[in-house]
Each structure stands twice: as structure tokens, then as C-alpha cells.
């Protein structure tokens, strides 16, 4: 066997040395280590079988085939081991090894998934999938969905609809308990309410908002999404608002309920409608909640409702639609405005109805062309802005491709000035419709800045000079309620970004006194602890014991401390909310007055998200389950989905 080992190690050398003369199939054969090269014989080679040693056994085989040698091994040395070739064989074995390891890992992964993916976990994932994407419960009955889950989970099944309904019930109960627990520790909250009517059905939506006392971040949750049957009256709306407040035990914490203002405020819902699902029958509108609440109850009802505040963003919408239209229709620019907008609407109409025309428009303009899906001013403004950003050549080509009337130079100039003049108003609307960083204290500075920027545009305006005057007057009239509101002023003054910089110098001293008076009624924990440590001093001597009255009362000392805190705050320059941590009483005022939102945008998002909420395609759910699914979806960031 030692001879076999030596000859085995030598075979590679012998065969490789001969490779210069001979290129035979044996060089890459996986059994070649069992043979030693001896000589060439024309088209054949002579080799010695190493397994037959010490007996000499010379074998002849073709240079292009190893069949003779393989037959010898099969007849005489059956079961001998194979070895990979140094080059091609090694690569092949490595490839086979890699493939084998890959299959092993794949199998191991499948085993891990099958062990960790239980039926309960699959049910929870499917539940989240249905709720988060507002899908029909009938998805569970789709053969393709069942097959997908079965293949991905190694044979686990999709839960039935009865199980899903049970999970919705459990998840809703857990969500409500968790939300009530969160709200129990909150001192100030604000609610928003609105009613959406579509497809002959009305829905009452209500959201709740508060500010985290540590991070000063705004938090939001939905309280209700109920179906309203019959005529919408004061009793109906007031009762719903009262019931929501009582259900979550926040009736004594609500600072304000923000509602819509009245005239048709077309829903942002249309913007989220899935392409190809729009239907003229699905057009909806917001009901006039504020007007209804201003009326008289039809029955004797003992309801305690918080103050109702008008939606600031809707006030701006009214100004830029009602007041703007009235001003433009009475001025010399009426005809120019109508002709310009008619041609713009012609472009939108073609792009909206014909997808191929939309593609052509985007190809010409090298950008996505906005087509307003609803009558909402800031959406319309952005669409006009897109059109006037096109070059003259691009705009001409677009009109030719769409076969619409071309915009004349004066009309283009009119639209460009329209975009420039009303850009501040569009920006103000975006501020009011935000949620995370939008506070009541934002309204007055925003409106004052808006007026100033509109006035700055007046001298350079060629078409909108008179319209600007009308808009500024409308702002003064419609926002008078905010300018005269003590709550709005305190909210603005306690916002570090504004403090008292927005006020006239003659009014600042009076505001400082008002802040000090309000702050003296606050009792933040850290200030209370400081006062306690000073007042309850330890008596250690007779001098500490004998007292004949202090020069100033405790109230006066406390008042002086509050005034000093307010003064330092007012004189500060920091604009971030973090600086409020240094002024505990001012921070409490900020939390109290800035918890109020300036608009109803959050409750509109409750109606408008996920495009298929308040449409005819309601997934065949009852009103109760429809509400539960929507609340679970909206509150997922505050109360994660849990069913167990």
C-alpha cells in the first residue's frame, strides 16, 4: 500500500509532464490518481493501474476517452474512491459544495420559519394587514390569498372571517383601554369634530389632541367615526360630542373643540381616491357643524360642551374663494381671469380624462403635472404653479398636443402674477393644516405676516392691486375673533418663536401683566416643590422661632417670583420649545393654551386617508365594525395593534 501511496502522489507529475505532448481525457478524470502514465502509442496512451501493484498491469486507453480504464475499475476495483481534478474538477466540486450548503441553509431557514411562525402569529399578521390597509374582510376568502399564506408558512391556514371579527373586537377593547389610560394622565386636551356626507350617508368624526409634557410633541388619537342617521341637528352633534368626551373621561380636560366653519369645504378625500375608482356619485361634502351648534336644541338636554373654535384654515379658504371671487368679479380683471382659468381647466380636464394626455404633458414638462381632484384652493394653486413654470415653447407644445386653446401672453402674465401674489397665502394654509408643529399661537403671527406680505406685493402688481386690498380687508374681518381672543394672545406669547415680538411696543407691558396673572395661577410641580422647601423651614433656635410678621406676604413673594420668571422669558431670544423647560409656569401656560389646534385638518385626515373609507365600497361591514376598523387604523401610532 506504501507503493500505491507513492505512485498516487506521482501521478499528477507524470500526467502533467506528459501534457505538453499529450492532452488526454485522463488529465481531468476524477479517477486519474489510480493510474500512472507510462508511454504514448499514437492515439492511445499506456498507463499502470496503481491499485493492481505490485503486479504490473499496463492498460491502454484512448487519449479522448477513459471508458477502458473505467471498465477496469468497475470489474476489478469496484467501490474505489474518486478525487476531483486539480482545476475543473475542483471548481465543479466547490460549486456542488456551495450548492449543497445553499440547499442546507434554505432547508434550515424553512425549518426555523416553520417553528417560529405559529398559527397565532399568522393570524395577528393578517389582522394587521387587513386593518392597516383598510382591506375588505373578504380577502380572507380569496383562493390566491389562502395559497400565498399556505406556501409561505409551510401549510398554516388563513383564519376565517369569524376569527377576524373576534380579533377586531379584542383589538378595539384593548385600544380603548390603553387610550383612556393615556388620557387619564393628561391635563389639557383639544378635540376636533366634523361631519362628512357621501353616497347618502353621513359620518361624524372626532379626534383628540394633546402635548406631551416632557418632549412637548403633539399626540393625536381618534375618538369616534360613527354613522349619523336622519336629519343633522344641534341635538345630534352636541350629543355625539358630549358622548365622546364622557366615554374617554375628558369632559373636564377639553380646552376647545375645533369645528368646520360652514360653507362647502370640499373634502381632501377626493385627492386620495384610487385611480380609476372616481365616480360622480361619490362626491361628498362637509356639513356645517359650527352653524348647527350655533342653533338652539330641539329638546331639553343637559349637555356641557367646551368652547367651540372656528377652523383657521377654513377661514383662509373662504377668503381666497368667496372674497377673492367677489373682488375679481367686480374689477376690470374679471374677463382676463375667467379666460385664463378656463384654458387652464381645459388642460386639467384633458389630462384627467385621458391618461395618454397626462403622459404627454409630463413628457413635455419633464415633471408630474398636478390635476386638482377636488375644488380645494391650495391644490388648485399648486396646479396653476406647475403650468406657469413651463417655458413658452413647452406651454405651446402642450396646448397643441392636448388640442386646447393656447394661453395668450397676457393670460400667462396674469397667471404668473397670480402665483406670485398669493404664494404667502398658500404657505399660510400649509402651516395651518399641519399637525405636529401647529399650535393656536401660530395663528396671529401668521395672519399678520400674511397681511404684510400681501401689502408688499401691491405696488408691483399689475393685475391684482385692487384684489389685494379686498383680501386684506377680508382678513381683518374674518380673523377679528382671533385678534380679540385673550386665549389666542396668550398662546402666541407663550410660543418661544414669537413671544411678544408681534405686538406693538405699547401693548407689551399689558401682556406681561396678563401673563404674570395667568402664570400665578399655575402650579407646576417643580415650582411647588421649591415653594414648599422655602416655606417649611426647620426651627433650630429661638431666633428662628420668634416672628412678628414679615415685610411681605407669601403671596407677594410668589407674585414677585412669577413676574420675574415672565420677564426673563419675554426678554429671552431662544425660539425652540426646549427653552420652556427653564420657565415652568410659562411652560404650563403653553400647554394649556397651545393644546388647541388652529384647524380641523386632523379629523379630515380621519375621513380622507386610504382612499376607500367613506365610499360605496365599505367592505360590507356594519356601522359598528366600520368605526372600529377606522379607529384601530388611525390610532396605530398611539396604541399599537394588540389582540391578546
N, C-alpha and C positions, 0 to 999 in steps of 0.2 A: 504493500500500500504506500510505502515511502517513495517507491519509484513512481507510482501513479501521481503522487502529490508533486514531485519534482517536474515530471513531464507536463503536468497540468499548468504549472506556472510558466513553463517554457513555450506552451502552445501559442500564446499571444505573440511572442517574439518571433517564432518560426513563421507563423502565418503573416505577420506584418512585414517581416523581412522579404517574404516572397511576393508581397502585394505589389512591389514595383514591377515584377514580371507577370504576376498572376492576380487578376481581380476575379475571385470566385465567390460563389454564393455562401461558402462556408465562413467567409470573413464576418458576416453579420448574423450567422446562425446561432441560436441560443444554446445549442449543444456542442458547439465547436471546441469547448475546453476538454472534451473527451477524446480528441484526436490530435495527432502531431503530424505536421506536414513533412513529407519525405521527398517527393520529386514531381516534376511535370511530365505528362505524357500526352502531348498535343492538346486536345480539347478536354483532357481529364487531368486530374491530379491524384497522386498516391499519398495516402495517409496511414498512420499506425493508430489502431484503437488502443487508447490508454487503459481502458477497462479490461482488455484481454492480456495485458502484461502480467508476468514476464514472457508470456508466449508471444512470439512475433506473429502479428495478424495484420498484414498490409491489405488495405482496401482501396479500390479505385472508384472515383465518383466524378461526375461531370462538374466542370467549373461553374456551370449555370444552374445546377440543381444539387440538392443534398438528399434526394429520395433514397439512394442506395444506402447511405450512412444511416438514415432514419430507420430503414427496414432492418439493418443490422442491430441497431439498439433495441428495436421492438422485439426481435426474435431472441436476442442473446442477453440483453441487459434491460429488461423491462422494468420501468419504475425509476430509472436514473434521473438525477436532478438536472434541471435546466438553469442556465445562467444568462442574464441579459447581455446584449452586445455592449461594448465599451462606448459606442456612440449612439447609434439609432436605437439599439435595444434598451440602453439606459434611459433614454428620453421617453421611450414608449412605456417603460415600467414606471418612471416618475409620473407620467401622465395618468397611467392606470391607478397609481397610488393616490394622486391628487383627486382623481375622480372618485375613488373609493372613500377617501376621507370626506369629500364633499357630501357623498351619499350618507355617510355615517352621521355627519353633523346635521344634515337635513332630517334624518330619522330621529336624532336626539332632540332636535328642536321641536319636531312634531309631537314627540312624547312629552316634552316639557309643557307645550301648549295644551295638550290634551289633559294633562294632570292639573294644570293651574286654571284652565278655562272650564269652570263648573257651569251647570245649567243656571244656577242663581246669578252668576256673573254675566252670563249671556243675556239673561232677562233684563238685568239692570242696564246693560249697554244698549240694548234695543229700546228700552224705555227712554233713555236719554236721547237716543237718535230720533225717536218719534216726537218728543216734546220740544227739543231744541230747534228742530227744523219744521215744526208745525205740520207734520205729515198726517195723512189720513190713517186711521186705525186699520183700515182695510189693507194696508201694506202687508200686514201680518199674514193675510190670506193669499198673497201673490205667490205662485209657484216658483218664480225666479228668485224671490227673496228667501223663501224656505230653502231652496237648493244652495244659495250662497252661504247661508248660515251653517247648513249641514256640512258643506265641503270645508269651510274654514275652521270648523270646530270638531272635526273628526266624528261626525254623527250626532251632535247635540241638536235639539229641535228648537223651533221658534215657538215662543209662548203664544197662547191663544188670546183672543180679544178680552175674554172674561178676566184673565190674569192681568192684562194691561189696564183694564178699568180698576181693578183692585189696587194696582201699583199707583195709579193716578190718585185714588182716594188716600192711600197711605202717604204718598209724597206731599199732597196738599195739606194734610193734617200736620205733618212734620214741619213744613214750610211756615204754616200759620203760627205754630207754637214758637218756632225759632224767631220769627219776625216780631211776635209780641214780646218775647224776652228781650230782644234788642231795643225795641221802642220803650220798654219799661224803664230803661236807664237813661233815656234821652229827655232833656228838659224842654227843648223847643223844637217844634216841627212845623212844616208848611205842607199843605195839600193842594193839589190841582185837580180840577174836575171839568169834564167836557162830555158832550153827547154827540155821537156820530150816527147819522141815519143813512142807510144804503139798502137797496133791494127791499124797500118797505119794512125794514127792521131798524129799530133804534137801540143803541148800546150806550150805557153810561160807564165811563171810565174814570178812575180816580187813582192818583199816585200820591205818595208821601215822601217828603224830603227833609233831611236834617244835616247838620255839620258835625263831623267827628271832633270832639273836644281836644283830642291830642294832636292829630295830624291836620286839623282844620280842612279836611277834604269833605266834599259833599257826597252824601249817600242817598240812594233813591230806592224805592220799592213800590210795587203796585198793590193797591188795596182792594180794588174791585173792577170787574169787567162784566157788568150784568145787562141782561136784556130788559128793555122797557116795553111794556105792553100798554096800549091805549094812548090817550092824549097826554102830552107832556105838560104838566102844570107845576106850580110852586110846590104843592104838596109832594109831588113825585120826586122832584130834585132835592128839595130840602130834606125829605125823609131819607133818601139814599145817602146824602152827605152825612146826616146825623147818624145813621146806622153804621156807616163805615168807621166813623170816629169812635163810636161806642164799642164796636166789635173789637177794635185794637186798643181800647182804653187810652185814647189820646185826646179825648174831647177837651181836657183842661190844658193840653200842651200846644194845641194848634194856634199859631200866631195869626195866620191868614190862610184863606182858601182862594187860590187864583183861578179865575174863570175866563172864558172867552168873552168878547165884548158885544157880539151881536151880529151884524150883517154878515152875509155869506162869507165864511172863511173856509175856502175850499181845502179839503184835506190833502196833506202831503202823501196820503195813501196812494194816490194815483202814480206817484213817482216810483213806487216800489212794485207796481203790477208787473208780473212776469210777461215778457214779450210774447205777443200772440194771444194773450188772455184778456185784453181790454174789451169792454163791452159797454155800449152806451147805456144799457140798463143798469150798470153797476155804479154809475155816477152817484156820489153821495155828498153830504154837506154836514157842517157842524151846526147844531142847534144854538139858539140864542140863550145861553144859560143865564147870563147876567140879567137880561131883560126879564126872564121868568122869575128870578129870585127877587127882583125889584117889585114884583107884583104882590098881591095880597093872597094869603092862604084861603083855600075854599072851605077848609074845615078848621075847627079849633084844635090847634096842635101845639103841644108844649115841647118845642124844639129850641135848643140853644146852639146857634150857628156862629162860627167865628166871623170876623170881618172879611168881607169879600173884596178882593183887589182885581182891577182890570188888567188884562194882559197887555204889557207894553209893546210887544212885537206886533200884536194885532192893531194897536193904535197906529203904529208906523205903517202897517199895511193899509189901513183906512186912509191915512194921509196921502199915500202915494197912489192910491186908486181913486177914491171918491174925490178928495180935494184936488188932486192933480188933474183928473179928468174935467172937473168943473172949471179949473183955471185955464186949461188948454183949450177947452171948447169955446170959451168966451173971448179968447185972444186972437191975434192975427195969424198965429201959427197953427190954427186948427186944421186947415186943409193940408198943410205940409205934413203935419203929424199923422193924419189919417192915411194919406197916400204912402208915406214911408212905412208905417206899420202894416198896411195892407200887403205890401210887397214882401215884407219880412214874414208875415204869416203865410203868404203863398209858398215861400221856400220851406217853412216848417211843415206845412200841410203835405207837400210833395214828399219830403223826406220821411214823414211819419207814415204815410200810406204805402209808400213804395220802398222797400228795403234796398233795392238796387240803386235808387236815387240817393239814399243815405250813404251808401258806399262810394258813389261818385263824388258826393260833397266832401267826404272825408279824404278821398284821394286828392282832390283839388286843393283843399285847405291844409293837408298834412296834419290833421288833428280831428278829434272826435267832435262832431257838431252837436250841440245841445238842442234838443227839441222839447219844449215845455209839455209835460204830460197833463198838467193841471193849470188853472188860472191862479198862479201864485206869483206875486210880483218879482221877488228876488230870483226866481227861476227864469222868468221871462227876461229879466235884466241880464243875467249871465248868457242867455241865448243871443240877445242882441249884441252883447260884448264880443262873443265869438264871431259873429258875422262881420262886424265893423273892423275886426282885427285882420281880415283878409285884405290882400292888396287889390288894387283896382283891376288888374288883369285876372286875378283869381275870382273876384266877385263877378266880373263879366262872364267868365267861363262857366261859373256855377249857374248863373241865371240862364245861360244858353242851354246848358246840359239839362236843366230841370224844366225848360220851356216856360219860364215865368217872366213877368215884366222886369226889365232891368231897373235897378236903382239909379236915379239921376244924381249928378254930382252934388246938388243942393240937398237932396234927401240923405245922401251918405254923410255930408257935413252935419246935418241935423241930428242924425243918429249918433255920430261921434260925440257931439256936444252933449247929447242926452246921457251917454255913458259916462262922460267926464263929470258932468254936473251932479249926477245922482249916485256917483260912486260912494261918497260918505254915507248916504242913506242905506245903501246895500250893505256896507260894512257894519253899520249900527244894527241892522236886522240880524246879521250873523252873530253879533255879540249877544243880543237878547235871546236868541234861540239856542245858545249854548246851554250846557247844564252844569258841568263840573266847576267852572270858574265864573259862574254868573250869579250875582247877588243883587238884592234890591238896591244896594249902594252904587250900583253901576248905572242906574237909570238917569239920574240928574246930570252927572258929568257927561254922559254920552249924548244926551239931548242938547246940552249947552254947547258941546263941541260940534255937534251936527249943525246947529244954527250958525255958528261962527264960520264953519267951512262952506256952508251954502252961501252966506253973505260974501265970502271971499270970491266965489265964482261969479257973482253978479256982474261986476264991472267988465269981465272978459267975455260974458255970454252974449252971443248974437241972436239967439232964438228964445232963451229961457229966462230972460231978465224979469219979466212980469210974473212968470210962473214961480220963480224963486221967492218973490215977495209973498205970494199966496201960500206957498208951502211953509214959510217961516211963521206967518200968522196962524196957520192951522196948527203948527207945532205948539205955539203958545196956548192956544185954546184947548187943544185935546190933552196936553200934558199938565194943565193947570192943577189937576188933582194931585199929581206927584210933587209939583213945586211948592204946594201949600201943605204937604203932608209932613208932620213932625217926624213920623216914623222913617220916611224916606230920607229926610235930612240927617237924622242920627245914623241911619245905615250908611250913608255916604261918608259922614265924618269919621266913623269908626273903621272905614276901609283904608288901610295904610297907603294904598296907591293914590288916594285923593285927599284924605284928611280935611283941612279947611281951605285948600288952595283954590277951590272952585267958587268960594264965597267972596263977596265984596268985603274989603277990609273993615268997613263999618259994622258988618254983621257978625264978625268972627268972635268978638268978645261975648256977645249974647249967646252964641252957640257954645262957647266954652263953659259958660254958666249952666246952660241946659245939660251939657254932657256931665258936668260935675254933679248936678242934681240927680240925674238918672243913675250915675255911677255910684252915688252914695247909697242907693237902694239895693245895689248888687252886693252879694256876699260870697265872693269866690273863696274856695277852701283855703288857699294859701294865705289870703289876706285875713281870713277869720282866725287862722292859727296864729298869725303874727299879733293880732289884737289881743288874743287870749293870753299869750305869753307875756304881754306888757301889763295887762290889767290885773292878772292873778299873780302878783309878785309875792315872794315869801317874806314874812315878818321875821327879821333876825335880831332886831334891837328895839329899844324904846323909841328911838328917833324914827324908826320905820312904822311904829305903831301909831304914835300921836299924829293926828291930821286935823286941820281946821278948815278944810275946803281948798280946792285947787283954783288956780287963777282962771283956768279954762275947763269947761266940762268935757267929758269923754266924747260927746257928740261933736263938740267944736274941734277937738283934736283930730277925730276921724275925718271930719269935713275938710280940715286943712290937708290931711294926707291925700284925700281923694282929689282935691283941687290941684295939688302938686303933681299927682300922677297924670291927670288930664293935661296939665300944662306941659309936662315933659313929652307926653305923647304927641301933642299938637305941634310942638317945636321939632320933633324928630323928622328925619329925612328918608328912613327906610321905606321901601314900597312892597316888600314881601310880607305875607301873612305871619311869617315866623316871628317878626318883631313884636307881635301882640303878646307873646309869652312873657315879655318884660312888663306888661301892663295888665295885670289880672282883671281889674274891673272894666277896663276898656274892652278887653277880650270878651268878657261876659256880655257887654253891650253889643259887640259884633255878632256873637252867637244868637242873641235874642232878635235883633232887627235884620240881620242879613240871612237868616234861615229862609226868609221869604224869597221866592223866585220872582223874577220880573215877567215871566211869560208862561204859557201853558204848553210849551214845546214838549216837555216830557210825556204828558198824557197823550199828545198827538202821536208820539212815537209808539205809545202803547197800542194805538189804533193802527198805526201805519207800518210797523215792522213786518217783514216776511211776506209782503205782498198778498197773501191769501187769507188774511184774517177775517175781515168783515165783508166777504163776498158771498156770492151764491154757493160757492164751493166750501161749505162749512164742515166738510168731512162727516156729515150726517150725525153730528153729536147733539146731545140735548143741551139746553142753555146752561145747565149747571156744569156739565163736563167741559163745555166750551170755555167757560170762565176759568175753570181750574187749570186747564192746559195753558191758557194765556198767562195767568198769574205765575205758574211754575216757570214758564219760559222767561218772563220779564224779570223775575226775582232771582234768577240763577246765580248772579254775581254776589248777591247778598246772602242768599240761602241756597247753597248747592243742593242738587237733586239727591235725596236720600229716601229710600223706600222701606228700609228695615228698621 
